[in-house]
Amino acid sequence: MHIIGLTGGIGSGKSEAARQLSSLGVPIIDLDVIAKGLLKKNALGYQLLVKGCGESILKNEQEIDRKKLQSLMFNNVAIKNKVELILHPMIHEQCLKQIEQCATSLYLVVVIPLLFESNAYLDVIHESLLIDCNIDNQKNRTQKRDGVTPDIVEKIIASQASRQERLQKADNIINNDGLLEEFLAKIVNFHKLTLQKLGK
């Protein structure tokens, strides 16, 4: 089974790419989806984070306030390191389990936002697909989608690999600075080329 790591900076269009590939029948494993599952009330990740970071990260409904946690992480290195130390090993374990469940697939895609910032998944995938766009589009899309302040977006972008670094490391690159229809057509074309490469 061929494994492709789908990556890109925040707001680049990774989720749109994954949805399009999923509609074409490609199995998708999304690390952000795994993380959200671990943060659900009373899940193991939830319990460990509340124990490690305190109940200040909870909303009134006793659910983790993801925006507050995100803000704390990008304003406090110690909290950021603690959260990553708790969640990353569990996310990695769940990812490998889900890959095993797709063993009969021709190829699958793992959405790995921080593929080039971490070495944890480079030995899991066979090639990478970078969704690329300019920084202004990253900022505008993220603020509109997540309702976060420009300051938080700036900190998130600064914490990730630079655009140039991603472009240098990626095996395949699809630009997403144009119209959505054009971008989705590029994803379809990538899928067709991948099938051809794998002999289908």
Phi, psi and omega in degrees: 000135182267132183242125179249129176268114180267124184219178181157160178293167179301137179077009184281333181119021180300317183294320177298318179297317180296319179297319180294316179295322178297320179294340178268003176095009180275127176297135181240130171243119185247118182296329177293323178294319177299315181298318179298322178296322180291338182267357179297150184308127177074000173291164184300316179298319177303309183299316182291324179290317179297320178294320184277329186249347180093165184284358178294343180273002183263149171276180178299328181279009181067019173263155180291130177277098187297322180293320179293318179297318179299316179297317178298319182296322183270004174240356182215106184298323181297317179292318178303313180296322181294315180298315181294322179296326179283311190275319189302316178297323180290321178297317180298316180297315179295322179299312181297323178296318180291326176298317179301324181289345180254022189302335183271358181284150177294313173207156177223164181240130174251120179277112185235091184306322184250042183304315185271354176268342182229146178269005189294336186242001182295332178269000179267323185264162177259333176201163181246151173234115181263127170265117188245143171204168181284163187294325179299318178294321176304311183297310184297315181294319183292317179296319181292319184285314189260348181065032180261163182284155177304326181297316179295317180299317179301318182292322178296313180298319180294333182279347182263167176301150179290160179302317181297319180296317179297316181298324180288328187268339187288144175279323180226143183227130173236123181276141180231051176259355183257210181286150180301318181300320179294319180296314181296325177295323177295323179294317178299317180296320178298319178299314180298317179295324179294317178298318178298317181297326181270006174085023179242000000 
